Amino acid sequence: MTGTEVEGARVGVPDGSKARFRAWLLEGLSEQSARHPGPHATPRAETEGHSWWRVMCLTGVDYFSTLGYQPGIAALAAGLLSPVATLVLIALTLLGALPVYRRVAHESPHGEGSIAMLERLLSWWSGKIFVLVLLGFAATDFMITITLSAADAAAHVVENPFAPRWMEGGNLWITLLLVGALGGVFLKGFKEAIGIAVVLVGTYLTLNVVVLAVSAWEVIGHPVRIGDWTDALTAEHSSPFAMVGVALLVFPKLALGMSGFETGVAVMPQVKGDPTDTWAKPAGRIRETRKLLTTAAVIMSCFLLLSSLATTILIPQDEFRSGGQANGRALAYLAHEHLGQVFGTVYDVSTIAILWFAGASALAGLLNLVPRYLPRYGMAPEWTRAVRPLVLVFMAAAVLITVWFDANVDAQSGAYATGVLVLMLSASFASTVAVHRRGHRGATLGFGAITAVFAYTLVTNVVERPDGIKIAAIFIVAILLTSFGSRIHRAFELRAAEVDFDAEAARLVDQAAASGPLRLIANEPQEHSTREYRAKESDQRAHTHIPEGVPLLFLEVFVRDSSDFTQDITVRGDEKHGARRLRVEGPTVPNAIAAVLLALRDRTGQVPHAYFSWTEGDPFSHLIRFLVFGDGEVAPVTREVLRRAEPDPARRPRVHVG
């Protein structure tokens, strides 16, 4: 089933409508999970990509859009110390997050990000479970990006002086409307949007430069404001050391200002590299992506510091609180206050547009992340490789989160920061391990220190604002339950994408097929003696009545990693200890045997026969062994896999048990 195929509809309009709807819903279902529409989609091989600065605008709709709410959140968290706490955040951005993600770009240049780096560190089920947990935090990050950005956009709509009176207090339904519109865009088919992102980011940053320039002029023209601010700081804090200490304690609440780095490495496949780049060594793409990350971090750091100073000095602290005119829209407040309602409205429209588009960027990130891992693990149905079903799932989750938080920007910031910090912690830890394995002691110490800082920041954020870990826990539990449920449900699928025979295996198969249908004995995958092979053959001939003189092949399956779900199979042949053997590696024994039997049928044109021995022991324990370790009672499971893979009994390989 490719996802676009549908069974022939019965006579009648309803069935035809269902078939068309199913074809539309699953359109684009493909093994190439990253090649769906969206701003994070991997470009096709025949395209050259885009200049790094254009792609920076694509990731910037997520990163730079946080200016819409970050200054207000910083003022709520740190009060008059907001600029000092922002300086701490900038230091962590430039000296911590930036070096980490420059390393991630080097280690994972095809858009997989830090999750793929950590996936390579752990094997078997521990690696899969770890990735699922990280996916839960990534889902928290991206989903809260969608809902928080839409909620802040709604705040800009409601607070605009030209907004109709009937919109007053309508933050919740406006947010839901924006979320629904976002889902509608993706359901229709979201085209490549780098050009739109360039326009939005360019316009938004230009308007912010104007607002901050006018704010600076206002401060310079009224120097008493600076004096009032410093006097208030001195009254609250006894010394500069106390100010720095308090800033260090509160800066974890400002972590939203680092939210764009994971998106920055996710869009790497869009970056144009050098003509000499190869898949294995895309040196040009890595270099250009590092330019992207560095430039974005420097620009954002400047805007964060200037906006924090302007909003703290020029806006009364009461206006930042819930219900205040600067709550969630501090720079918009300055735009209206000092540049007039018309310019302020233009600024609002620009902010609403980029915040809404930040949700599009986050949704596209989810649509790339989920198909990259879960279907490959067998932990999601194949339809999750299609865009539209996933859009419906994510939009339903966004609606629930929006209603839960009542479209409140401040209430969601803790959850957002938790997701961001966990991903940054995982990236810094993965970078530490990567440089340690290469023997770079100094870099290991540096990345280790960054990891410790991110760990402290995360723990502090979780303790003070547990909403984030609660939301992440819900996502993690949901992903774990649905993933393992899907894995059990799909346990009896064929799983092998392709089966190849090496030259010796092909020779042995062709020789045996010359005498009639192939007959294979499923054997334990270990090195047996000549005596053991002869005893096995004699036992099977006696118990299953294999005709005398018919050539036999021994089929042996080695399980390397039973946590894998799909795997291409190469059948290797040899003659040893008087036995002709076909040996394969696969994630499970019965599924691999079934795949080889079907491949042998297609190769020879005759239905093969496979011979098994019953395994002693409890059937339930064997089922658990099959699900976890990939073996167990092989014969009945092989038969079930074949039954599901081949509906025609006449063409189904025969299973004999003695």
N, C-alpha and C positions, 0 to 999 in steps of 0.2 A: 504494500500500500504506500504510495508516494505522498499521499496527503491531498493531492488534487484529483485523484481517481475516486469515483463514487460508484456504488453498485447500481446496476440498472434499475431505474425507478419503475414501480408498477404503474399500470394505467391510471391516469388521474392527475389532476393539477397539483394537489397537495404534495404527492411524492416528488413530482418534478420540481416544485418549489424547494422542498427540503434538499434535493440533490444540488440545486443551484446554490442554495445558501451554504451548504457544506463545502462546495468547491470554492466559493468566495471566501469563507472563513479560513480555510486551510491553504489558500493561495500562497505560493512561494515556499511551501514546505520542502526543505532540502537538507542534505547532509552538510552543505556549506552554511553553517549556522551563523556566520558573521556577515553573510552577504544579503541581508535583508535591508529594506529601506531604512534610512535614519542617519542622523549626522555622525554616528559612530561606526557606520558600516564599513567593512573592509573594501577598498576599491578593487576592482577586477585587475587581473594581471596586465591587461592591455592599457590601463590608465597609468599616468605618471605621478599622480598625487598633486598636492598643492604646496605653495610656499609656506614656510613655517609660520609667518606672521598672520596669514589668512587662517590657518588652523588654530592659531592662538586665539583668534576671535571666536572660533567655534567652542573651544573650552572656556573662553572668557564669558560666554553667556551664563555659565554656572559660577565661575570664579568672581568676575567683576560685579555680577548682579547682587552679591552679598552687601555691597555698599548701600543697597536700599534699606537694609535693616541692621547691619553690623554696628554703625555708630550708636544707634539707640540701645541695642543690647549691651554694648560696652558701657554706656552711661548708666544703665540700670545696674550692671554688675559692679562697676568700680566707682561710680559717682564722679566726684571732682578729680579722682585719680585716673580717670579713663585714659588720658594721653600717656601717663606713665605705664599703665598696664598694656596699652597698645604698643609701646616701645618694646616691652618684654615679648609680646606676641611677634613683633617684626623680627626681633633677634632670633626667636625660635624658627620663624619662617625661613630666614636667609641662611642661618647657620645650622639648622636642623632639617626641616622638611625639604628644602631645595637640594642639599647634597644627597639626601636619601633617594629622592625621586630621580635625580640624575643617574644614580646607580641603578635604580629600577629600569630606567630607559635603556641602560647598557645591557642588563641581564635579561630583560624581557622586551625585545624590540618589536614584537608583533601585536602589541595591544593587550596581552594577557594580564599585565599588571603584577602586583606583588602576590596575589593569590596563587598564580602559577608558579612563582618562585618557591613559595612555601609548599606547594603540592609536590615539588620535586624533592623536598627534604625528607618527607615521611612516606613510607611505603605501606602497602596492604590497607586494611580497613582504617587504621589510625589516620592515614593521610586523607582518606575520603571523608571521614567524620570531621576532621579539622577544617577541610575546605567547606563543608556544609555549614559549620559554625561561622566561618568567615563570610560566607554568602549571606547568612542571616544578618550580620552587621552591615554588609554592603547594601543589602536590601533596605535596611533601616536608613542608611545614608541617602540612598537615591529616592526612596519613597518620601522621606521627610523633606528632601529637596523639593519634590513636586508639591507637597501640601503646604509647606512653609512659604515657598515662593508665591504660590497662588493666594495664600492668606495675606501676605504682605501686599501683593498687587491689589487685593480687595480693599485693604486698609487705605491705599492710595486713592482708590476710586471713591470710597465713602468720605474721606476727609477733604476731597477737592471741593472748593467753594461753589463751583458750577454744577456739582452733582445734584440731581433732583432730590427733593425732600423724601420721596418714597424709598430712596436708597439708604436713608439713615438707619444705622443699626443692622444693615443687611449683609454684614461681613460673611456670615455662614453661607447664605444662598449664592452670593456672588462668587465665593471661593469654589463652591460645588459647580457652579456654571463654568468657571474657568477650567476646572479639572475635567469636566465633561467635554468641553471644547477641545482640550488637549487630546483626550482619548479619541474624539471624532476625527482629528487630523490624522492620527496614526491608523485608524481603521480605514480611512479613505486611501491612505498610501502616502507616506511621508517621503518626499524627494530630498536629494542632497541639498543642504541648506547652508553651506559655508558662505555663499554670497549674502544671504539674509543676515547671518551672524556678523559679518563684517560691517554691514550698515548699522545694525543695532548697537554693536559694541562701540563703533566709531562715534555714533550720535550720542550715546549715553555718556561715554567718557568726556566728550567735548562739553556737554552740558554740565557735567560735574566740575570740570575745570573752571567754567564760568562761575558756578555757584561758589566754589572755594576761593576763587580770585576776589569776588565781591566780598565774601566773608572776611578774607584777609584785609582788604581795604577798610572794611568796617572796624576791624580790631585796631588797625594802625591809626585810623581816624579817631578812635576813642580808647586811648591807651589805659584809661582808668579801668576798663573791663579786665585787662590783664592783671592789674593790681588787685582788683576785687577777687579774681580767681586765686591768685597766689596767697592773698590774705586768708581766704577761706581754707585753702590747703594747710597753711601754717596753723590755723586755729584747730583743725581736725587732727593734725599729725604733728608730733613733737619735733621730729627731725627728718632730714632727707632719707636717712637709713630706715626709719619707720615707714616712710612712703614707699620705698622700694620693697620692703618686706610685705606690706599689704598688697602692693601690685603683684608680687610673685604669688601671693595666695589667691588672688581673684582672677588672674589671667586665664586659667583653664576655662572660665566661662566665655572667653572671647575666642575660643577655638574655631568658630565658624569662619573666621578670616583666613583659614587655611584649607577651605573646602574644595578647591579646584585642582589639587595635585593629582588625585587618582584619575580624574577625568582627563588630565593632561597626558598621562601615559596611555590611557585607553584609546585616544585618537591618533596614536603613533602611526598606524597604517595609512592615515591620510597624508602624512608628511612626505613631501618630495625629497628623495635622497640624491645620491650621485649616480651617473650612468653605470658605474662599475659596481654598484651595490648588488649583492646576492642575498638569497633568503637566509643563508647561514651567517653572512657577514654584511649586514646593512649599515656600514660605517657612516655613510652620509646621512641616513635617516636618524641615526643616534645623535650625530652632531647637531643636526637641525632641530631635533626635539629638545635637546639640551638648551639651545638658544631660546626656544619657545618657553620652556619652564623658567629659565632665568629672567627673561624679559617680563613675563607675566608676574613673577614674584616681586621684581623691583617696582613695576608700575603699581601693583596692588599695595605694596608696603608704603609707597609715597601717599597714595590716596587714603589709606587707613590712618596714617599719622595726621595728615592735614585735616581730614574730616573729623577725627577725634578732637583735635584742638579747637576747630571751628564750632562744633556742636556743644562742646563742654563750656566754652567761654561765652557763647552767644545765646544759648538756649537755657531758660530757667529749668532747674532740676525737676520741678513738679511736672513739667510738660512731657517728661520721658515716661512717667508712670502710666499704668493702665488707664485709659480714658483721656490721657493728655494728647495734645495735638501733635506732639513729636514722637509719640509711641509707635515704633516700627517704621518711622518715616522722618528721621531727623534731618537729612539733607533736603528733603522735599519741604520741610517746615522752613528752612533757611531760604530756599528758592522762592517761596510765596512771600516770606517776610521782607526780603531785601530786593527782590527783582519784580515783584508785582504778581497779580493773580494770573495774567495771561502767560507769562514765562513759566510761572509755577505749574500751570496746567500742562504746558508743553513738557516740562520736566516730569510731571506725573505720568503722562502718556508714554514717554520714553521708558520710565521706570517700570510701568505696568507691562510694557511689551517685552523688556529684557527679562523681567521676573517670570513672565509666562513662558518665554522661550527657554529659560533655565530649566523649567519643568520638562520641556521637550528634550533637552539634552540629557537630563537624568533618566527619563523614560527610555530613551534610546540606549543609554548605558545598561539599563536593566535588560533590555531586549537582546543585547549582545552577551551579557554575563550569564544569564540562565541557560540559554541553549549551548553555551560553550562547555558547561560542566554536567548539568543534571542528566540530559539524555545520554551522554557518553558514559555516565555511571549506571545507566539503566534506572535512574532514580526519578524519572519523569517520563510521561508518555511521549511518543514521537511527535504528537501534535504540538508540543511545546517548542519545537523548532520553527513553527510558523509564528508570524507576528501577531495576527489579529486575536487568536485565543488568549495569548499572553497579555495583550493590551487590555482585554476585558477583565482578566484576573487582577492585574495591577490597578486598574481604575476602580474596581470594587474595593480593593484594599485602601486606596487613596480616599475614597468616600468615607469609609469607616474611620480612618485616622482623623480626617477633617472634622467629622461629627464628634468624635471622642474629645478632641482638643477644642471644639467650638471655634475653629478657624482662628485661634489665638497664636500670634507669632511668638510671644514670650514663652508660652507654655511648650511650644515645640522646639525651642532652641536647644534645650538640654538633650532631647533625643537626637537632634541633628548632630550636635557636638560629639555625642557618644559614638555614633556611626563613623564620623570623620576621624576621631582619635583612634578608634580600634584599627581602622585601615592604615593609618599612619604608623601605629605601633607595629602592625604586622609587616609593613614595608621596611621600617627601620631594623626590625629583627632579621628579616630576610636579607637585608643588605649587610648586616653584621656577619651573618653566617657565610654569605657569598665571599666577602673579602677575607674572612678568616681561612676559608678553604684555599684561597690563593696565596696565603702566607703573608698578607699585608698587615703587620702587627699594628702600626700606627693607625691605619684606617679602621682596623677592628676596634681599637680603643675608642676612636672618635664616634663610630656608629654605635658602639655599645653605650657610650654616654648619652647619645641622642635617644636611644631606646629607653634608657632609664628615665630621661626627662618626659618622654611621651607616656611611659607607664605611670609616672607620678601624676601627670596631667589627667590621664584617663581615670585613675582611681579617685582623684579629687573631684572630678566632674561627676562621676557616678555617685559618690557619697553625698554631694550637695544637691544633685539633681537626678534622682533615680528613675525619672520617667524614661530616659534614654535606654537604660538597661532593661526596663520592663518591656518597652516596645521591641527592642532587639531580641529579648527572650521569647516573645510571642512569635516573631519571625523565625527564630532558630527552631523552636519546638514545631512550628508548622512545617518548616522545610524538612526537618528530620523525620517527622511522622509520615508526611506525604512521600518523601523520598524512599524510605524503607518499605512503605506500603506499595509503591510503584515497583520497587526492585523485586519484591515477592510476587507481585502480580505478573511481572514480565520474566520470571525465572525460567519459564519453559519456552522462551523464544529461541530462535536458531542462533542469534548473536554474531555469527561469523560474517563479516562483510564480504570476504573473498577467500577462496581456497586455491592455493597453487601447489603444484607438484614439482619437486626438483627432478633432475634427469634420471637419477637412479630409481626414485619412486615411480616415475612414469614408465620406466622399463619393466619394473616388477609388476605393475598393474597391467600393462599391455600383455605381458607373458601369461599371467594368470587368467586374463579375460579371454584368451584364445581358447581355453578349455570350457568356457561357459560362464554363467553368472559368478561373480566374485564371491568368495567366502572368506570372511575375516573373523579372527578370534580376538576379542577384546582382552587385553592382558595388562597386568600391573606394570607400571612404567619404571622398571628397574633392570639392572643388568643381570640376566639369568644365565645359568649354565646350559650346555647342550642337553644334559639330562633333564633339566627342568622344562625346557621347551618341548622336548619329546613327550614328557609326561603330560603336559598341558594339552598337547595336540591329541594324544591317545585318549585322555579323559573326555575331551569334547566330542571326539568321533564316537565314543561309546555312548555318551548320554544324549547327544542330539542327533545321532544317526546321520552324520556327514558321510556321504558316499566315499568308499575307498578309492584312492588314486586321484581324487580331486585336489588340486593345489590349494594350499591355505596361506593366508597372509596374517601376520600378527599386527594388530593395531594398538599402539601404546600412546597414551596422552600424558604429558607432563604439565602439571599446574604450577605456574610460577607466581601468579598474583591473582587469587580468587576474588579480590575486590574489584578487579576490572570487569567490565560488562561485555564490550565488543572487542574483537581483535581479529586482524587478518591472520589466516592460518597458512603456514607453509608445511607441506607434507614431505618429510625426508625419508628416503628409503635406504636400506642396507641389507646385506646378508651376513649373518653372524651366528655362531653356535648352531649352525645347521638350520636356522630359521630366517625366513624372508620377512623383514619388519618394515612397517610404516610408522614413523614416529612424528608426533606433532606436539606443539605447545599451545595451550589455551587457558582461558580463565576458569573453565569448568570441564570435567571429563565428559559427561553425557552430551552436552551441547556441542562440544568439539567433535565427538564421534558422529553425531547426527549430521553435522555439516560436511564431514568427510564422506559419509555414506551417500549423501545427496550429490556431492561433487563426483564421486565415482560412478553413480548412476548416469549422470549427464555425460561423463567422459566415455563410458563404455556402451551406453545405450541399453544396458541390462540392469535389472533390479538386483542389487547386492544383498547378501545375507550376512548378518552379524551374529556371533555366538557369544553368550555371556554365561557366567556362573552366578548363582544366587549368593548374596553376602549375608553372613550370619549377623544377628543383632536386632535391636529394636527398630522398627520402621520409623518411628518418630525421631529417634536420634540420628538415623541416616538422613532424614529430610533436613534436619538442622545442619548436619555436616555438609550436605549439598549446598544449602543456602549460604553457609559461612565459608567452608573450605573448598567447595567445588567438586566433591566426590560423593561419598555416601553410597546408596543403593543405585548403581548406574543403569542397570537394565531397564526397569520400568520408566525411569526418567527419560532415557534415550528414546524409548518408544513413544512417550508423550510428546517430546519435542518433535519427533518425526510426524506424529499425527497432526499436530498443529501446523507444521510447515508444509506438509503435503496432504491436501484434502482427498486426493484420489487414492484409495487403497491399492489399486492395481499398480500404481507407480511408486508406492511407498516402500522403502527398503525394509526387508524382513528382519525381525528381532527374534532370536531363539535363546531360550534360557534352559540350562541343564542343571 
